Amino acid sequence: QVQLVESGGGLVQPGGSLILSCAASGSIFSINAMGWYRQAPGKQRELVAHITSGGSTNYLDSVKGRFTIARVNAKNTVFLQMSSLKPEDTAVYYCWYAPSKWGKGTLVTVSS
């Protein structure tokens, strides 16, 4: 069994920054990819970023240049550094552990 615990969400003003973190525990294989998805009200869940154990990354086009994903394999932890946040980034952000494990989500609200 795999447990994912996210932290770091909250309210931030447009242009601000937040860092999300996700710690995985249980039956973990550090070779598995990890990442972040998000779901805004009334919209489908979408991939924000993911990272392989080797450090290869993939980003949603709208966050490229603003968000950075990183992981510490030894601690089974993945981070999402979010900068220049926009109101359209408002969503519940979910940690993902390949192939199909999810955290409970953490709310990010970008508003003045």
C-alpha positions in Angstrom: 0.0 0.0 0.0 1.2 3.5 -0.9 0.4 6.6 1.0 0.9 10.1 -0.4 0.7 13.1 1.9 0.7 16.6 0.3 1.5 19.9 2.0 2.1 23.5 1.1 -1.2 24.7 -0.5 -2.9 27.9 0.5 -3.9 31.4 -0.6 -1.5 33.5 -2.5 -1.8 36.7 -4.5 -1.3 36.8 -8.2 2.4 36.9 -9.0 3.3 35.1 -5.8 4.9 31.8 -5.1 4.2 28.5 -3.3 6.0 25.2 -2.9 4.1 22.0 -2.7 5.6 18.9 -1.3 4.5 15.2 -1.3 5.9 12.5 0.8 5.4 8.9 -0.3 5.4 6.0 2.1 4.6 2.3 2.1 5.4 0.0 -0.7 7.6 2.5 -2.6 9.8 1.9 -5.5 12.0 4.9 -6.1 12.2 4.1 -9.8 8.5 5.0 -10.3 7.6 8.3 -11.8 6.0 10.9 -9.5 4.2 14.1 -10.3 1.4 16.6 -9.8 -2.0 16.9 -11.3 -4.6 19.6 -10.7 -8.3 20.0 -11.0 -10.1 23.3 -11.1 -13.8 23.6 -10.3 -15.9 22.3 -13.2 -12.8 21.1 -15.1 -11.1 17.8 -15.7 -8.0 16.8 -13.8 -4.9 17.7 -15.8 -1.2 16.8 -15.6 0.8 19.7 -14.3 4.2 18.1 -14.2 5.9 14.7 -13.7 9.4 13.5 -13.1 11.1 10.2 -13.6 13.5 8.7 -11.1 16.3 9.8 -13.5 15.1 13.4 -13.4 13.4 13.7 -16.8 10.5 16.1 -16.6 7.4 17.0 -18.5 5.2 20.1 -17.9 1.8 21.4 -18.9 2.4 24.1 -21.5 0.7 26.8 -19.5 3.1 26.3 -16.5 6.4 26.0 -18.4 8.9 28.6 -17.1 6.8 29.2 -14.0 6.7 25.8 -12.2 9.6 23.5 -11.4 9.3 19.9 -10.3 12.0 18.1 -8.3 12.3 15.0 -6.3 14.5 13.5 -3.7 14.6 9.8 -4.4 16.2 8.9 -1.0 13.2 10.5 0.8 10.5 9.5 -1.7 9.5 13.1 -1.9 8.5 15.3 -4.8 8.2 19.0 -4.8 6.5 21.5 -7.1 7.8 25.1 -6.9 5.3 27.5 -8.4 6.1 31.0 -9.3 4.4 33.9 -11.0 1.1 32.3 -10.0 -2.1 33.3 -11.9 -5.7 33.1 -10.9 -6.2 30.4 -13.5 -3.7 28.2 -11.5 -6.4 28.0 -8.7 -7.2 24.3 -8.3 -6.8 21.3 -6.0 -3.3 19.9 -6.6 -2.9 16.1 -6.4 0.3 14.2 -5.9 0.7 11.2 -8.2 2.8 8.1 -7.9 3.0 5.9 -11.0 1.0 4.3 -12.2 -2.2 5.1 -10.3 -1.7 6.3 -6.8 -3.1 9.6 -5.7 -2.8 11.9 -2.7 -5.9 13.6 -1.2 -5.1 16.9 -2.7 -4.1 20.3 -1.5 -6.0 23.5 -2.4 -4.1 26.3 -4.1 -6.0 29.6 -4.4 -4.6 32.5 -6.4 -6.5 35.6 -5.6 -6.1 39.2 -4.6 
